[in-house]
Amino acid sequence: MIVRYYKNTRGKAVKLAEFYEKHEHHIRKEDIDHNALFICDRLRNAGYESYIVGGAVRDMIIGRKPKDFDIVTDAYPRQIKKLFRNARIIGRRFLLVHVLMGGTIYEISTFRAANSVTGDNNCFGTMKEDVWRRDFSINALYYSPKTEQVIDFIGGFRDLLKRIVRPIIPLRIIFQEDPVRLIRAVKFSVMINGDIPLLLKLFIIFNAYRIVTVSSSRLTEELFKIMKMDNTTEVFRKLARLNILRYILPGVYEIQKKSLFYDTMEKFDQDKEDGNLDLSKSSTLLEPLITDYLEAVVFYDDVANQTIGEVMESLKTFLRPVVPPNVALLEAIRNVMSKNGFKLRYRRSQSDKPAQEGDGSDKPKRKRKRRPKKKADANPSDSQSQG
């Protein structure tokens, strides 16, 4: 490890960052996505700094295969866009650049300042300042493809080795700024097979109610991310213990206390490990969430009298405030039904129903009278010839 210092305004040497070498972090360059390396190289060749940051660095250090690679640079969004053909600038709160390569979207962000007097989230800064905009220390590690070093400004590398989830942003505001961090703290603790410090646990429990302010689309996105994790069961157990699950999925929170919900989840995790599931389909991710509800409520309550529409509405209420796509939910219902040997009927239209006496359906239909067509005027030439 190399420690670098800088001089403050008083001329005193102050620690800047720790630089971990290849034999310490064990990240192999050949394991990094080649498109991510290409993006970093192009930015660097254009005269800009470029690093892989966040979850990808964290995962590679602990021996996990990253699902995506985020890149950070000192180039501004418009400067980034000029370097890549398939690039577009997105976002309002945070300006980002998405680059499409090989069917995969790579996210590139610009270093941001730690604080802005105006409250502008797009106040760009330096790498050192950018660290303080990250949520947890284990996500604030930067990997340089050029030097193959991991750069750590705040002790995140040691936290990762100790399996500790430590917030960077002060506890009094971290969850006020973004309540989704409540979910992320739990996810990361399970991901690194670690624990959450007591003080952070208390703040999570006291701030769990803030989840209600998160949009349904973001909650749905976070839920699907959890369902794709290796140990989804443990994430749900922790979410329930820390009072978060009751705000993400109130229906699941109630049923998990008195059903075989966790048995279903453990089977789901095992199927993922065995490679038996297509996790790219939203319906696959929904199945373990709705299985116990369907078995406990719908199947028990005379399923023969249930239509697919009625079951859909019942499940939408059960899953709120999460709002999955209708097509995915319908497919998940069908899959669960077929596995349990049940069939749901569709509600027939009025015209398909048999006629009953006294309901007026046996009355003959009135025929619609057509208006007679107007006769065409006689040809004036004919009338003249006749005269």
C-alpha positions as CSV (number, residue, x, y, z in Angstrom):
1,M,0.0,0.0,0.0
2,I,1.2,3.5,-0.9
3,V,0.0,6.5,1.1
4,R,0.0,9.9,-0.6
5,Y,-0.2,13.2,1.2
6,Y,-0.9,16.8,0.2
7,K,-0.2,20.1,2.0
8,N,-3.1,22.1,3.4
9,T,-3.4,25.9,3.6
10,R,-1.2,25.9,6.7
11,G,1.5,23.9,4.9
12,K,0.9,20.8,7.0
13,A,1.1,17.4,5.3
14,V,-2.4,15.7,5.3
15,K,-3.2,12.2,4.2
16,L,-4.8,12.2,0.7
17,A,-5.5,8.6,-0.1
18,E,-4.3,5.0,0.1
19,F,-3.2,3.3,-3.1
20,Y,-3.5,-0.5,-3.1
21,E,-1.4,-2.5,-5.6
22,K,-2.5,-5.5,-7.7
23,H,-1.2,-8.1,-5.2
24,E,-3.3,-6.5,-2.4
25,H,-6.6,-6.0,-4.1
26,H,-6.4,-9.2,-6.4
27,I,-8.3,-7.6,-9.3
28,R,-7.3,-9.0,-12.6
29,K,-7.5,-6.7,-15.6
30,E,-8.5,-9.6,-17.8
31,D,-11.7,-10.1,-15.7
32,I,-12.9,-6.5,-16.4
33,D,-15.4,-5.9,-19.1
34,H,-13.5,-5.0,-22.3
35,N,-15.9,-2.3,-23.3
36,A,-15.5,-0.6,-19.9
37,L,-11.7,-0.7,-20.4
38,F,-12.2,0.8,-23.9
39,I,-14.3,3.7,-22.5
40,C,-11.6,4.4,-19.9
41,D,-8.9,4.3,-22.5
42,R,-10.7,6.7,-24.9
43,L,-11.3,9.2,-22.1
44,R,-7.7,9.0,-21.0
45,N,-6.4,9.4,-24.5
46,A,-8.5,12.5,-24.9
47,G,-6.7,14.0,-21.9
48,Y,-9.2,13.2,-19.1
49,E,-9.0,11.1,-15.9
50,S,-11.1,7.9,-15.9
51,Y,-11.8,5.2,-13.3
52,I,-14.1,2.3,-12.6
53,V,-16.0,3.1,-9.5
54,G,-18.5,1.7,-7.0
55,G,-20.1,-1.7,-7.0
56,A,-17.9,-3.2,-9.7
57,V,-14.7,-2.5,-7.7
58,R,-16.3,-3.7,-4.5
59,D,-17.5,-7.0,-6.1
60,M,-14.1,-7.7,-7.8
61,I,-12.2,-7.3,-4.5
62,I,-14.4,-9.9,-2.7
63,G,-14.3,-12.3,-5.7
64,R,-17.7,-11.6,-7.1
65,K,-18.5,-11.1,-10.8
66,P,-19.8,-7.5,-11.3
67,K,-23.2,-7.1,-13.1
68,D,-22.3,-3.7,-14.4
69,F,-19.4,-1.3,-14.6
70,D,-19.8,2.4,-13.7
71,I,-17.2,4.9,-14.9
72,V,-16.3,8.3,-13.4
73,T,-14.2,11.0,-15.1
74,D,-13.3,14.7,-14.9
75,A,-14.8,15.3,-18.4
76,Y,-18.1,17.1,-18.5
77,P,-21.2,15.3,-19.9
78,R,-21.1,17.2,-23.3
79,Q,-17.3,16.4,-23.6
80,I,-18.0,12.8,-22.9
81,K,-20.8,12.7,-25.5
82,K,-18.5,14.0,-28.2
83,L,-16.2,11.1,-27.7
84,F,-18.7,8.3,-28.2
85,R,-21.1,7.8,-31.1
86,N,-23.8,5.8,-29.2
87,A,-24.0,8.2,-26.2
88,R,-26.7,10.3,-24.7
89,I,-27.0,12.6,-21.7
90,I,-29.8,11.6,-19.3
91,G,-31.1,12.8,-15.9
92,R,-32.1,16.1,-14.4
93,R,-31.1,15.7,-10.7
94,F,-27.9,14.1,-11.8
95,L,-26.5,14.5,-15.3
96,L,-25.1,11.2,-16.6
97,V,-24.0,9.9,-19.9
98,H,-25.2,6.5,-21.1
99,V,-23.0,4.8,-23.7
100,L,-24.4,1.8,-25.6
101,M,-21.8,-0.8,-26.6
102,G,-22.5,-4.4,-27.5
103,G,-26.1,-4.2,-26.3
104,T,-25.0,-3.1,-22.9
105,I,-25.4,0.4,-21.4
106,Y,-22.4,1.8,-19.6
107,E,-22.9,4.7,-17.2
108,I,-20.4,7.5,-17.1
109,S,-20.6,10.3,-14.5
110,T,-18.5,13.4,-13.9
111,F,-16.8,14.1,-10.5
112,R,-19.2,16.0,-8.3
113,A,-18.4,18.5,-5.6
114,A,-19.2,17.4,-2.0
115,N,-21.4,20.4,-1.3
116,S,-23.0,23.1,-3.4
117,V,-24.2,26.4,-1.9
118,T,-27.0,26.5,-4.4
119,G,-28.0,22.9,-3.7
120,D,-27.2,22.0,-7.4
121,N,-26.5,18.3,-7.7
122,N,-24.7,18.9,-10.9
123,C,-21.9,21.1,-9.3
124,F,-18.9,19.3,-10.7
125,G,-15.7,18.9,-8.6
126,T,-12.6,16.8,-8.1
127,M,-12.1,13.1,-7.4
128,K,-11.4,13.9,-3.8
129,E,-14.7,15.7,-3.5
130,D,-16.6,13.1,-5.4
131,V,-15.9,10.5,-2.7
132,W,-18.1,12.4,-0.3
133,R,-21.1,12.1,-2.6
134,R,-21.1,8.3,-2.3
135,D,-23.3,6.6,0.3
136,F,-21.2,3.9,1.9
137,S,-17.4,3.6,2.2
138,I,-17.3,0.2,0.4
139,N,-18.8,1.9,-2.7
140,A,-16.2,4.7,-2.7
141,L,-13.3,2.8,-4.1
142,Y,-11.8,3.8,-7.5
143,Y,-9.9,1.4,-9.8
144,S,-7.4,2.8,-12.3
145,P,-7.1,0.6,-15.4
146,K,-3.9,2.4,-16.3
147,T,-2.0,1.8,-13.0
148,E,-4.1,-1.2,-11.9
149,Q,-4.4,0.4,-8.4
150,V,-7.4,0.8,-6.1
151,I,-7.6,4.3,-4.7
152,D,-9.2,4.7,-1.3
153,F,-9.8,8.1,0.3
154,I,-11.8,7.1,3.4
155,G,-10.9,3.6,4.5
156,G,-13.4,1.7,2.4
157,F,-10.9,-1.0,1.5
158,R,-10.4,-1.9,5.1
159,D,-14.1,-1.8,5.8
160,L,-14.7,-4.2,2.9
161,L,-12.1,-6.7,4.3
162,K,-13.7,-6.4,7.7
163,R,-17.2,-6.8,6.2
164,I,-18.5,-3.6,7.6
165,V,-21.1,-1.3,6.1
166,R,-20.2,2.2,7.1
167,P,-22.0,5.4,5.8
168,I,-20.0,8.3,4.5
169,I,-22.8,10.8,4.6
170,P,-23.7,11.9,8.2
171,L,-26.4,9.7,9.8
172,R,-28.7,12.6,10.5
173,I,-29.2,13.3,6.8
174,I,-28.2,10.2,4.8
175,F,-31.7,8.7,4.8
176,Q,-33.5,12.1,4.5
177,E,-31.6,12.8,1.3
178,D,-32.5,9.4,-0.2
179,P,-34.6,6.8,1.7
180,V,-33.6,4.1,-0.8
181,R,-30.3,4.0,1.1
182,L,-32.2,2.1,3.8
183,I,-32.6,-0.7,1.4
184,R,-29.1,-0.4,0.0
185,A,-27.6,-0.7,3.5
186,V,-29.3,-4.0,4.0
187,K,-28.5,-5.3,0.5
188,F,-24.8,-4.5,0.9
189,S,-24.5,-6.1,4.3
190,V,-25.9,-9.4,2.9
191,M,-23.8,-9.0,-0.3
192,I,-20.5,-8.8,1.6
193,N,-21.6,-11.3,4.2
194,G,-21.2,-8.7,6.9
195,D,-23.2,-6.9,9.5
196,I,-24.6,-3.4,10.1
197,P,-23.1,-1.5,13.1
198,L,-25.5,-0.9,16.0
199,L,-25.8,2.9,15.6
200,L,-26.6,2.5,11.9
201,K,-29.2,-0.2,12.7
202,L,-30.9,2.1,15.1
203,F,-31.0,4.9,12.5
204,I,-32.4,2.5,9.9
205,I,-35.2,1.4,12.2
206,F,-36.1,5.0,13.2
207,N,-36.1,6.2,9.5
208,A,-37.8,3.1,7.9
209,Y,-41.1,5.1,7.5
210,R,-39.4,7.3,5.0
211,I,-39.7,4.6,2.4
212,V,-43.3,5.7,1.8
213,T,-42.0,8.8,0.1
214,V,-40.2,6.7,-2.6
215,S,-41.9,6.4,-6.0
216,S,-43.4,3.1,-6.9
217,S,-41.1,2.8,-9.9
218,R,-38.0,3.1,-7.8
219,L,-39.3,0.6,-5.2
220,T,-40.1,-1.9,-8.0
221,E,-36.6,-1.4,-9.5
222,E,-35.0,-2.0,-6.1
223,L,-37.2,-5.1,-5.5
224,F,-36.2,-6.7,-8.7
225,K,-32.5,-6.1,-7.9
226,I,-33.0,-7.9,-4.6
227,M,-34.7,-10.8,-6.3
228,K,-31.6,-11.2,-8.6
229,M,-29.2,-11.4,-5.7
230,D,-27.6,-14.7,-4.6
231,N,-29.1,-14.6,-1.1
232,T,-32.5,-13.0,-1.5
233,T,-33.9,-14.9,1.6
234,E,-31.5,-13.3,4.0
235,V,-32.2,-9.8,2.5
236,F,-35.9,-10.3,3.2
237,R,-35.2,-11.5,6.8
238,K,-33.1,-8.4,7.5
239,L,-35.6,-6.1,5.9
240,A,-38.3,-7.5,8.1
241,R,-36.1,-7.3,11.3
242,L,-35.2,-3.7,10.6
243,N,-38.8,-2.6,10.1
244,I,-38.3,-1.8,6.4
245,L,-40.3,-4.6,4.7
246,R,-43.6,-3.4,6.1
247,Y,-43.2,-0.2,4.1
248,I,-41.8,-1.8,0.9
249,L,-44.3,-4.7,0.7
250,P,-46.9,-4.5,3.5
251,G,-48.7,-7.6,2.2
252,V,-45.6,-9.7,2.1
253,Y,-44.6,-8.4,5.6
254,E,-47.9,-9.8,7.0
255,I,-47.9,-13.1,5.2
256,Q,-44.2,-13.9,5.9
257,K,-45.0,-14.1,9.6
258,K,-47.5,-17.0,9.2
259,S,-46.7,-18.8,6.0
260,L,-44.0,-20.8,4.3
261,F,-42.7,-17.6,2.6
262,Y,-39.1,-18.2,3.6
263,D,-39.2,-21.8,2.5
264,T,-40.3,-20.6,-0.9
265,M,-37.6,-18.0,-1.0
266,E,-34.9,-20.6,-0.1
267,K,-36.0,-22.8,-2.9
268,F,-35.9,-19.8,-5.2
269,D,-32.3,-19.1,-4.1
270,Q,-31.4,-22.7,-4.7
271,D,-32.9,-22.7,-8.2
272,K,-30.8,-19.5,-9.0
273,E,-27.7,-21.2,-7.8
274,D,-28.4,-24.3,-9.9
275,G,-29.0,-22.1,-13.0
276,N,-32.6,-23.2,-13.5
277,L,-34.1,-19.7,-13.7
278,D,-34.3,-17.0,-16.4
279,L,-33.7,-13.9,-14.2
280,S,-34.1,-11.6,-17.2
281,K,-37.8,-12.2,-17.0
282,S,-39.8,-10.1,-14.5
283,S,-42.3,-12.9,-14.1
284,T,-39.6,-15.2,-12.8
285,L,-38.7,-12.6,-10.1
286,L,-42.4,-12.2,-9.1
287,E,-43.3,-15.9,-8.7
288,P,-41.8,-16.5,-5.2
289,L,-43.4,-13.3,-4.0
290,I,-47.0,-14.3,-5.0
291,T,-46.8,-18.1,-4.5
292,D,-47.7,-18.2,-0.8
293,Y,-50.4,-15.5,-1.2
294,L,-52.1,-17.5,-4.0
295,E,-51.9,-20.7,-2.0
296,A,-53.1,-19.2,1.3
297,V,-55.8,-16.9,0.0
298,V,-56.9,-17.6,-3.5
299,F,-56.6,-21.4,-3.7
300,Y,-58.2,-21.8,-0.3
301,D,-61.0,-19.4,-1.2
302,D,-62.8,-21.5,-3.9
303,V,-60.5,-20.9,-6.8
304,A,-63.1,-22.2,-9.3
305,N,-65.1,-19.0,-8.8
306,Q,-62.1,-16.7,-9.4
307,T,-61.4,-15.1,-12.7
308,I,-58.0,-14.1,-13.9
309,G,-59.0,-10.5,-13.7
310,E,-60.1,-10.9,-10.0
311,V,-56.8,-12.6,-9.1
312,M,-54.8,-9.9,-10.9
313,E,-56.6,-7.1,-8.9
314,S,-56.1,-9.0,-5.6
315,L,-52.4,-9.4,-6.2
316,K,-51.9,-5.8,-7.2
317,T,-53.4,-4.8,-3.9
318,F,-51.2,-7.4,-2.1
319,L,-48.0,-6.0,-3.8
320,R,-48.6,-2.3,-3.4
321,P,-46.8,0.1,-3.4
322,V,-44.7,-2.0,-5.7
323,V,-46.2,-1.9,-9.2
324,P,-44.9,-4.7,-11.5
325,P,-45.8,-4.7,-15.2
326,N,-49.2,-6.3,-15.9
327,V,-47.9,-8.7,-18.5
328,A,-45.2,-10.0,-16.1
329,L,-47.7,-10.4,-13.2
330,L,-50.1,-12.3,-15.5
331,E,-47.4,-14.6,-16.6
332,A,-46.2,-15.2,-13.0
333,I,-49.8,-16.1,-12.0
334,R,-50.1,-18.6,-14.8
335,N,-46.8,-20.2,-13.9
336,V,-47.7,-20.6,-10.3
337,M,-51.2,-21.9,-11.2
338,S,-49.8,-24.5,-13.6
339,K,-47.3,-25.7,-11.0
340,N,-50.1,-26.2,-8.5
341,G,-52.5,-27.8,-11.0
342,F,-55.1,-25.0,-11.0
343,K,-56.7,-23.2,-13.9
344,L,-58.4,-19.8,-13.8
345,R,-61.2,-18.9,-16.1
346,Y,-61.6,-15.7,-18.0
347,R,-64.9,-13.8,-17.6
348,R,-67.1,-14.3,-20.6
349,S,-68.5,-11.4,-22.5
350,Q,-72.3,-10.8,-22.2
351,S,-72.9,-12.1,-25.8
352,D,-71.3,-15.5,-24.8
353,K,-73.7,-16.1,-21.9
354,P,-76.7,-18.4,-22.5
355,A,-80.1,-16.8,-22.7
356,Q,-82.4,-17.1,-19.7
357,E,-86.1,-16.8,-19.5
358,G,-87.4,-13.5,-18.4
359,D,-84.2,-11.6,-18.9
360,G,-85.3,-10.1,-22.2
361,S,-82.7,-12.0,-24.2
362,D,-85.4,-14.1,-26.0
363,K,-87.0,-11.1,-27.6
364,P,-86.6,-10.8,-31.3
365,K,-84.2,-8.2,-32.4
366,R,-85.6,-5.2,-34.2
367,K,-84.5,-4.9,-37.8
368,R,-83.0,-1.7,-38.8
369,K,-84.8,-0.1,-41.7
370,R,-82.7,1.3,-44.4
371,R,-83.4,4.5,-46.0
372,P,-84.3,4.3,-49.7
373,K,-81.6,5.5,-52.0
374,K,-82.2,8.8,-53.8
375,K,-82.9,8.3,-57.6
376,A,-80.2,9.9,-59.8
377,D,-81.3,12.9,-61.8
378,A,-82.1,12.2,-65.4
379,N,-79.4,13.0,-68.0
380,P,-80.2,16.4,-69.4
381,S,-79.1,15.4,-72.8
382,D,-81.7,12.6,-72.7
383,S,-84.5,15.0,-71.9
384,Q,-83.5,17.3,-74.7
385,S,-83.5,14.4,-77.2
386,Q,-86.9,13.3,-76.0
387,G,-88.2,16.8,-76.5
